[in-house]
């Protein structure tokens, strides 16, 4: 029953997110077409058979059977059909107007992403406390890429892949998009600058990069299990763990390491509570979680920060985050073309549905944040110079503008046919990868 509910939540969240984003995208084309007095015959959410809708003026507004996109059908937009000269036809309008109509869809998605993230930053943006802080290393996983690169706890990362004074967001994203690829990195240690390279490990079914570097953060208890030793010894929510058996700890991983060294012996833990240090004796217990046996005391330390910014600061923050995300996506696509990273990093309908379902379970803000990210990606993806897509239409219009004449109809037909085959094959590969990454199906 739980699995079925999870599937229904994922499907519902997917339809909601995609439906809104498609509506916004197609409304951009629709509004621009109407502004330039181009006759719009169909405004459809979804493809295939018309399920229901209504007609107003020249336009049939409809919901179609396959909810994986949508379209605006304008009169005379097919360049392979003979033009009648009707002023309401798409091809009867100047190229610059057709350019604006093609650009309006992706532009609406990008504007929506900026507006939505601005609203989130104004109302409630929750993120790990270290996300936008300087990249101080709190722990390095044994045998990880960071360990092999010689990076040590206490180092501050001052440069990675050309980014100066990066935040942890920058460091993690650079690692994420460079699996198996050497990345230049520089750290500051005891006043000295040390330059080296780090090669992020490929992890998970998506083969994303992982550096094994863990941010330094206050070890503040955010979750505590009442039946476990920590609570029974007197530790409480909000306590900041300072030392374990006299050893300073500033990450959950360093805390776990010290607990493994102590084993089942009584352990001295010093915490900071209301500005005062307090000493507790805790005896760890050996537990197996998902096949991993470790000594634990029943606490989780994941402090978060909640931002509520004024409008101007929220807008600037939104512009900055969307700018970063845009460049990240372009960089990802470039690396895929160069075959430096796997196409498995892309997610199709199944992957998006899964992500939407997980976000919906966490609450409205995570779901809206995901919606903003997908809207931005949808806008950028549609600007790629692939014929049939908006970016392809824009490219052909630019070429025709430079040539000062239309491209031969037969050549256009061949271009569109090749693009259609490419997009179908691309969709098949992405959906196959989505399915292969499902639990119990992939490796």
C-alpha positions as CSV (number, residue, x, y, z in Angstrom):
1,X,0.0,0.0,0.0
2,X,2.9,2.4,0.9
3,X,4.5,1.8,-2.5
4,X,1.2,2.5,-4.3
5,X,0.7,5.7,-2.4
6,X,4.2,6.7,-3.3
7,X,3.6,6.1,-7.0
8,X,0.4,8.1,-6.9
9,X,2.1,11.0,-5.1
10,X,4.9,10.9,-7.7
11,X,2.5,10.8,-10.6
12,X,0.3,13.6,-9.2
13,X,3.3,15.8,-8.4
14,X,4.7,15.2,-11.9
15,X,1.5,16.1,-13.7
16,X,1.1,19.2,-11.5
17,X,4.7,20.4,-12.1
18,X,4.8,19.6,-15.8
19,X,1.3,20.9,-16.4
20,X,2.1,24.3,-14.9
21,X,5.4,24.6,-16.7
22,X,4.0,23.6,-20.0
23,X,1.1,26.0,-19.6
24,X,3.6,28.9,-18.8
25,X,5.8,27.9,-21.8
26,X,3.0,27.7,-24.3
27,X,1.4,30.8,-22.9
28,X,4.6,32.7,-23.9
29,X,4.2,31.6,-27.5
30,X,0.5,32.2,-27.4
31,X,0.7,35.8,-25.9
32,X,3.4,36.8,-28.4
33,X,1.4,35.4,-31.4
34,X,-1.7,37.2,-30.3
35,X,0.2,40.4,-29.8
36,X,1.4,40.3,-33.4
37,X,-2.0,39.2,-34.6
38,X,-1.0,35.7,-35.7
39,X,-4.1,33.4,-35.8
40,X,-3.7,30.6,-33.1
41,X,-5.7,27.5,-34.0
42,X,-4.9,25.3,-31.1
43,X,-3.6,25.8,-27.5
44,X,-3.0,22.3,-26.1
45,X,-1.7,21.0,-22.8
46,X,-0.6,17.5,-23.7
47,X,-0.3,15.7,-27.0
48,X,-2.5,13.2,-28.9
49,X,-6.2,12.8,-28.6
50,X,-8.3,15.8,-27.4
51,X,-9.9,14.9,-24.1
52,X,-11.9,18.1,-23.4
53,X,-11.7,21.9,-23.8
54,X,-13.5,24.8,-25.3
55,X,-13.3,27.1,-28.3
56,X,-13.1,30.8,-28.2
57,X,-12.6,32.9,-31.3
58,X,-10.2,31.1,-33.7
59,X,-8.6,29.0,-30.9
60,X,-9.4,25.6,-29.6
61,X,-8.2,25.4,-25.9
62,X,-7.7,21.8,-25.1
63,X,-6.4,19.1,-22.7
64,X,-4.9,16.2,-24.6
65,X,-4.4,12.5,-23.6
66,X,-0.5,12.4,-23.3
67,X,0.6,14.8,-20.5
68,X,4.3,15.1,-21.6
69,X,4.3,18.6,-23.0
70,X,2.1,20.8,-25.1
71,X,1.9,23.0,-28.1
72,X,0.5,26.1,-29.8
73,X,-0.6,25.6,-33.4
74,X,-0.5,28.8,-35.4
75,X,-2.0,29.2,-38.8
76,X,0.5,28.7,-41.6
77,X,3.4,28.0,-39.3
78,X,4.5,24.9,-41.2
79,X,7.1,26.3,-43.7
80,X,6.6,23.2,-45.9
81,X,3.0,24.1,-46.6
82,X,2.3,26.6,-49.4
83,X,1.7,30.1,-48.0
84,X,-1.6,31.7,-49.0
85,X,-0.6,35.3,-48.1
86,X,-3.3,35.5,-45.4
87,X,-2.1,38.2,-42.9
88,X,-3.1,36.0,-40.0
89,X,-0.6,33.3,-40.9
90,X,2.7,32.9,-39.1
91,X,4.8,32.9,-42.2
92,X,3.2,36.2,-43.4
93,X,4.9,38.1,-40.5
94,X,8.4,39.6,-40.5
95,X,11.2,37.4,-39.3
96,X,11.8,39.5,-36.2
97,X,8.2,38.9,-35.1
98,X,8.5,35.1,-35.7
99,X,11.8,35.3,-33.7
100,X,10.1,36.9,-30.8
101,X,7.2,34.4,-30.9
102,X,9.7,31.5,-30.8
103,X,11.8,33.1,-28.0
104,X,8.7,33.9,-25.9
105,X,8.1,30.3,-24.7
106,X,11.6,29.6,-23.2
107,X,11.8,33.2,-21.9
108,X,8.6,32.7,-19.9
109,X,10.0,29.6,-18.3
110,X,13.2,31.5,-17.3
111,X,11.2,34.4,-16.0
112,X,9.0,32.1,-14.0
113,X,12.0,30.3,-12.5
114,X,13.4,33.7,-11.4
115,X,10.0,34.9,-10.0
116,X,9.4,31.6,-8.2
117,X,12.8,31.5,-6.5
118,X,12.4,35.2,-5.5
119,X,9.2,34.3,-3.8
120,X,10.8,31.3,-2.0
121,X,13.7,33.5,-0.8
122,X,11.2,36.0,0.5
123,X,9.0,33.5,2.4
124,X,11.0,30.4,3.5
125,X,14.2,29.1,2.0
126,X,15.6,26.3,4.0
127,X,19.1,25.0,3.3
128,X,22.1,23.4,5.1
129,X,23.9,25.9,7.2
130,X,27.1,25.4,5.3
131,X,25.6,25.8,1.8
132,X,26.7,29.4,1.0
133,X,29.6,29.5,3.4
134,X,33.4,29.4,2.7
135,X,34.5,25.9,1.9
136,X,36.2,24.8,5.2
137,X,36.8,21.1,5.2
138,X,35.5,19.3,8.3
139,X,36.2,15.8,7.2
140,X,37.6,13.7,4.4
141,X,36.2,10.3,3.7
142,X,38.7,7.5,3.8
143,X,39.8,6.4,0.4
144,X,37.8,9.1,-1.3
145,X,39.0,11.4,-4.1
146,X,39.7,14.1,-1.5
147,X,41.8,11.7,0.5
148,X,43.8,10.7,-2.5
149,X,44.4,14.4,-3.4
150,X,45.9,14.9,0.1
151,X,43.2,17.3,1.4
152,X,42.9,17.3,5.2
153,X,40.3,18.4,7.7
154,X,40.9,22.1,8.6
155,X,41.9,23.0,5.0
156,X,40.0,25.9,3.4
157,X,39.3,25.4,-0.4
158,X,40.3,28.8,-2.0
159,X,40.0,27.7,-5.7
160,X,38.4,24.9,-7.6
161,X,38.2,24.6,-11.4
162,X,38.8,28.3,-11.9
163,X,36.3,29.5,-9.2
164,X,38.0,31.7,-6.7
165,X,37.0,31.6,-3.0
166,X,34.2,29.1,-3.6
167,X,31.3,28.3,-1.3
168,X,30.5,24.8,-0.5
169,X,27.7,25.0,-3.1
170,X,30.4,25.7,-5.7
171,X,32.6,22.9,-4.5
172,X,29.9,20.2,-4.4
173,X,28.5,21.2,-7.9
174,X,32.0,21.2,-9.4
175,X,32.5,17.7,-8.1
176,X,29.1,16.7,-9.2
177,X,29.7,17.5,-12.9
178,X,33.2,16.2,-13.1
179,X,33.0,12.4,-12.3
180,X,36.3,10.7,-13.2
181,X,37.7,14.0,-14.5
182,X,40.7,15.7,-12.9
183,X,39.8,19.1,-11.4
184,X,42.4,21.7,-10.3
185,X,42.0,22.7,-6.6
186,X,43.9,24.9,-4.2
187,X,43.6,24.8,-0.4
188,X,44.9,27.1,2.3
189,X,46.6,25.2,5.2
190,X,48.4,26.8,8.1
191,X,49.0,30.0,6.0
192,X,50.3,28.1,3.0
193,X,48.7,27.7,-0.4
194,X,48.7,24.2,-1.7
195,X,47.7,23.4,-5.3
196,X,46.8,20.0,-6.5
197,X,44.2,18.1,-8.6
198,X,41.2,16.1,-7.4
199,X,39.4,13.4,-9.5
200,X,35.8,13.0,-8.2
201,X,34.7,9.4,-7.9
202,X,31.7,8.2,-10.0
203,X,28.9,7.2,-7.6
204,X,25.3,6.0,-7.8
205,X,23.3,4.9,-10.9
206,X,23.6,8.5,-12.3
207,X,27.4,8.3,-12.1
208,X,27.7,11.7,-10.6
209,X,31.0,13.0,-9.1
210,X,31.8,12.8,-5.4
211,X,34.9,14.4,-3.8
212,X,34.4,12.8,-0.4
213,X,34.9,16.2,1.2
214,X,32.6,17.0,4.1
215,X,31.8,20.6,5.1
216,X,32.8,21.9,8.6
217,X,29.7,22.8,10.5
218,X,28.4,23.1,14.1
219,X,27.6,19.6,15.4
220,X,24.2,20.7,16.6
221,X,21.8,17.9,17.5
222,X,18.8,18.3,15.2
223,X,17.3,14.8,15.7
224,X,17.5,12.6,18.8
225,X,16.0,9.2,19.5
226,X,14.5,8.9,22.9
227,X,15.3,5.2,23.3
228,X,19.0,5.6,22.4
229,X,22.0,6.2,24.7
230,X,22.4,10.0,24.0
231,X,18.9,10.9,25.2
232,X,19.1,8.6,28.1
233,X,22.4,10.2,29.2
234,X,20.8,13.7,29.1
235,X,21.7,15.1,25.7
236,X,18.9,17.2,24.1
237,X,17.9,18.9,20.8
238,X,20.0,22.0,20.2
239,X,23.0,20.8,22.0
240,X,26.3,21.4,20.1
241,X,28.7,18.5,20.4
242,X,32.2,19.8,21.0
243,X,34.4,16.8,21.8
244,X,34.2,13.1,22.1
245,X,36.8,11.6,24.6
246,X,38.7,14.9,24.3
247,X,38.8,14.9,20.5
248,X,37.1,17.9,18.8
249,X,34.4,16.9,16.3
250,X,32.9,19.3,13.7
251,X,31.1,16.9,11.4
252,X,28.7,13.9,11.8
253,X,31.4,11.8,10.2
254,X,34.1,12.8,12.7
255,X,31.6,12.1,15.5
256,X,31.0,8.6,14.0
257,X,34.7,8.0,13.7
258,X,35.3,8.7,17.4
259,X,32.4,6.5,18.4
260,X,33.8,3.6,16.4
261,X,37.1,4.1,18.3
262,X,35.3,4.0,21.6
263,X,33.3,1.0,20.8
264,X,30.9,0.0,23.6
265,X,33.0,1.6,26.3
266,X,31.5,4.6,28.1
267,X,32.4,7.8,26.2
268,X,32.9,11.3,27.5
269,X,31.0,13.9,25.4
270,X,31.2,17.6,26.0
271,X,28.3,19.7,24.6
272,X,27.5,23.4,24.5
273,X,24.1,24.2,25.8
274,X,22.8,27.8,26.3
275,X,26.4,29.1,26.3
276,X,27.6,26.6,29.0
277,X,29.7,23.5,28.5
278,X,28.3,20.3,29.9
279,X,29.9,16.8,30.2
280,X,27.9,13.6,29.7
281,X,28.9,9.9,29.8
282,X,27.4,7.9,26.9
283,X,27.8,4.3,26.1
284,X,27.4,3.7,22.3
285,X,25.5,0.7,21.0
286,X,26.2,-1.4,17.9
287,X,23.5,-1.1,15.3
288,X,23.0,-2.4,11.8
289,X,21.4,0.1,9.4
290,X,21.0,-0.9,5.8
291,X,23.7,-3.6,6.2
292,X,26.1,-1.2,7.8
293,X,27.2,-2.0,11.4
294,X,28.4,0.9,13.5
295,X,28.4,2.1,17.0
296,X,25.8,4.9,17.5
297,X,24.3,7.0,20.2
298,X,21.1,8.0,18.4
299,X,21.6,11.6,17.3
300,X,21.6,13.4,13.9
301,X,23.4,16.7,13.4
302,X,22.1,18.5,10.3
303,X,21.7,22.2,11.2
304,X,19.8,24.2,8.7
305,X,19.4,27.9,7.9
306,X,16.1,29.6,6.9
307,X,16.3,32.7,4.8
308,X,13.5,35.3,4.6
309,X,14.9,38.1,2.5
310,X,13.4,41.5,1.5
311,X,12.2,41.7,-2.2
312,X,15.3,43.4,-3.6
313,X,17.7,41.0,-1.9
314,X,15.6,38.0,-2.8
315,X,15.5,39.0,-6.4
316,X,19.3,39.5,-6.5
317,X,19.7,36.1,-4.9
318,X,17.3,34.5,-7.3
319,X,19.2,36.0,-10.3
320,X,22.5,34.8,-8.9
321,X,21.3,31.3,-8.3
322,X,19.5,31.0,-11.7
323,X,22.6,32.3,-13.4
324,X,24.8,29.7,-11.7
325,X,22.3,26.9,-12.5
326,X,22.2,28.0,-16.2
327,X,25.9,27.8,-16.6
328,X,25.9,24.5,-14.8
329,X,23.4,23.1,-17.2
330,X,25.4,24.4,-20.2
331,X,28.6,22.9,-18.8
332,X,26.9,19.6,-18.3
333,X,25.7,19.5,-21.9
334,X,29.1,20.4,-23.2
335,X,30.7,17.6,-21.2
336,X,28.1,15.1,-22.5
337,X,28.9,16.2,-26.1
338,X,32.6,15.7,-25.3
339,X,31.7,12.3,-23.7
340,X,33.4,13.4,-20.4
341,X,30.3,12.5,-18.4
342,X,27.6,10.0,-18.8
343,X,24.2,10.7,-20.3
344,X,22.9,8.9,-17.2
345,X,23.1,12.2,-15.4
346,X,20.0,13.4,-17.4
347,X,16.6,12.6,-16.1
348,X,13.5,12.1,-18.2
349,X,9.8,11.8,-17.3
350,X,10.4,8.8,-14.9
351,X,13.3,10.5,-13.1
352,X,11.4,13.8,-12.8
353,X,8.3,12.1,-11.5
354,X,10.4,10.4,-8.8
355,X,12.1,13.7,-7.8
356,X,8.7,15.5,-7.8
357,X,7.2,12.8,-5.6
358,X,10.1,13.0,-3.1
359,X,9.9,16.8,-3.1
360,X,6.1,16.7,-2.5
361,X,6.6,14.4,0.5
362,X,9.0,17.0,2.0
363,X,6.5,19.9,1.6
364,X,5.4,22.7,-0.6
365,X,8.7,24.7,-0.6
366,X,10.9,21.8,-1.8
367,X,8.3,21.1,-4.5
368,X,8.3,24.7,-5.7
369,X,12.1,24.8,-5.6
370,X,12.2,21.8,-7.8
371,X,9.6,23.4,-10.1
372,X,11.7,26.5,-10.5
373,X,14.8,24.4,-11.3
374,X,12.9,22.3,-13.9
375,X,11.4,25.5,-15.4
376,X,14.8,27.0,-15.9
377,X,16.1,23.8,-17.4
378,X,13.1,23.6,-19.7
379,X,13.7,27.1,-20.9
380,X,17.4,26.5,-21.6
381,X,16.8,23.1,-23.2
382,X,14.3,24.6,-25.6
383,X,16.9,27.2,-26.7
384,X,19.3,24.6,-27.9
385,X,19.8,25.0,-31.7
386,X,17.9,21.8,-32.6
387,X,15.4,22.2,-35.4
388,X,11.7,21.6,-34.5
389,X,12.6,23.1,-31.0
390,X,12.4,26.8,-30.3
391,X,16.2,27.2,-30.5
392,X,16.2,25.5,-33.9
393,X,13.5,27.9,-35.2
394,X,15.5,30.8,-33.9
395,X,18.7,29.6,-35.5
396,X,17.0,29.1,-38.9
397,X,15.5,32.6,-38.7
398,X,18.9,34.1,-37.9
399,X,20.4,32.3,-40.9
400,X,17.6,33.4,-43.2
401,X,18.1,37.0,-41.9
402,X,21.8,36.9,-42.8
403,X,21.0,35.3,-46.2
404,X,18.1,37.8,-46.8
405,X,16.0,35.0,-48.2
406,X,14.2,31.8,-47.0
407,X,16.0,28.5,-46.9
408,X,14.8,26.1,-49.6
409,X,11.7,24.2,-48.4
410,X,13.2,20.8,-49.3
411,X,16.3,21.5,-47.3
412,X,14.2,22.5,-44.3
413,X,12.2,19.3,-44.7
414,X,15.3,17.2,-44.5
415,X,16.6,19.2,-41.5
416,X,13.3,18.7,-39.6
417,X,13.2,15.0,-40.4
418,X,16.7,14.5,-39.1
419,X,15.9,16.5,-36.0
420,X,12.8,14.5,-35.3
421,X,14.6,11.2,-35.5
422,X,17.3,12.6,-33.2
423,X,14.8,13.8,-30.6
424,X,12.9,10.5,-30.7
425,X,16.2,8.5,-30.2
426,X,17.3,10.9,-27.5
427,X,13.9,10.5,-25.6
428,X,14.2,6.7,-25.9
429,X,17.7,6.7,-24.4
430,X,16.8,9.1,-21.5
431,X,13.6,7.1,-20.6
432,X,15.6,3.8,-20.8
433,X,18.2,5.3,-18.4
434,X,15.4,6.4,-16.1
435,X,13.9,2.9,-15.9
436,X,17.4,1.3,-15.5
437,X,18.0,3.6,-12.5
438,X,14.9,2.4,-10.7
439,X,15.6,0.4,-7.5
440,X,15.8,-3.3,-8.3
441,X,16.3,-2.8,-12.0
442,X,19.7,-1.0,-12.4
443,X,23.0,-2.1,-10.9
